[in-house]
């Protein structure tokens, strides 16, 4: 893992822990590149929590209220609209679309 410890004024420490590959154990350093992966979920959640704390949105709001009409469609929207909280919790009932666009071995579902 790559890690940087910071204060409000400066970088306190930057470096790496572990190895880049089990088969070729090159130590991780501050210059090691990693795929972004799922870390963006944490930043998105933090941004939404900050917006809620500032009164700009509510996590129990339907998604459409936050992003505007026409960007999202659900056949259950009138009975059970998907909320921002459900998206953050992965309980919105959306299909897993993450593998197909990035996997080289995925087969089309059509």
WOKAZI-V819158 format. One record per pair of residues at least 12 apart in sequence whose C-alpha atoms are under 7 Angstrom apart, sorted by the first residue. I is the first residue (numbers start at 1). J is the second residue. Records with the same first field share a line. If there is no record, write none. Layout:
I=J + J
This chain:
1=16 + 17 + 18 + 28
2=15 + 16 + 17 + 28 + 29 + 30
3=15 + 16
14=30
15=29 + 30
16=28 + 29 + 30
45=88
59=83 + 84 + 85
60=83 + 84 + 85
61=83 + 84
62=81 + 82 + 83 + 84
63=82 + 83 + 84
